[in-house]
Amino acid sequence: MNTIETYLSKYPLIVLDGAFGTELARRGFDTNDELWSAKALFEKPELVEAVHRDYYEAGADVSTSASYQATVEGFEKKGFSREQARELIVRSVRLVQQARDKFWAQQAKRQGRPRPLAAASVGPYGAYLADGSEYRGDYKASRAELADFHAERLDILVGAEPDILACETLPLLDEALAILDDLHRYTDAGAWISFSCKDAEHTCGGDKIADCARVLDRESQVAAIGVNCTAPQYVADLIKKIREHTAKPVVVYPNTGETYDAVTKTWHGSPTPYHDFVRQWYEAGARLIGGCCRTTPDDIRGIAALRRSLQAR
């Protein structure tokens, strides 16, 4: 649980990876599916590992598994047995661990950086619904129902022994608390909690980000609190509001500012120049920085360059 704290005691910034589905699509893999990038776990696992490896090569200290949209129920809909579905979720963690270990085996890659981490993605209920509701938060499920939904996948992911859980793109504080209701059964497991936000003050479901930070500050298993898949222009203000209510590290990995169409599963609009914001986020107080949808290894190289410049001071 103290992994993030330990890293930040030695390094000024933890560099996260960037978009996963974007990279798969850029390399010719069709992600237009209810399983999204999780489809590659059974169709192209070698491509999944390659994307993780490329992010480590780009300077990421953390790469996150392709389990965002992976659930037992989702795989069962595709015809897999329950046991096969569980094995695919474990595979998501194994692939990122293998990529990390192969990368770190090269002594020349170790200069000036910590041993990278392998994180396990815990996507929201809306990702399973595959209707874009992680950007609206209009769930009809109660906190208890959300805890039931997350329980089996969380059990599988914790059993695969990632370095940390990335509970991400959550539109509702209630969903974060539901996940923590499950996580309390695994007292040695730590997680970061990251919300999708619709403006500079509120999650996509309407909770004040300040309230989220204040409530989660009491949770010992929460290693960092922040936002992801949020338009870049809102992030600095969100960081400041989070920091007013917690001393925990702040994690941010926004998208590029485009708009997602859940029906066509496509992005529209013009991307925001990502590198223009990264130092601003650091100066606002973020200490884990990466990218979400539409970002690339080039964006991560820019964040890694910032970390090197900070170390050189």
QUIZI-V326697 format. One record per helix or strand of 3 or more residues. SS is the DSSP state (H for helix, E for strand). FROM is the first residue (numbers start at 1). TO is the last residue. If there is no record, write none. Layout:
<<SS/FROM/TO> <SS/FROM/TO>>
This chain:
<<H/3/10> <E/14/16> <H/21/26> <H/36/43> <H/45/58> <E/62/64> <H/72/77> <H/82/104> <H/107/110> <E/117/122> <H/125/129> <H/133/135> <H/143/159> <E/164/170> <H/173/183> <E/191/195> <H/209/216> <E/222/228> <H/232/243> <E/249/253> <E/259/261> <E/266/268> <H/275/284> <E/286/289> <H/297/311>>
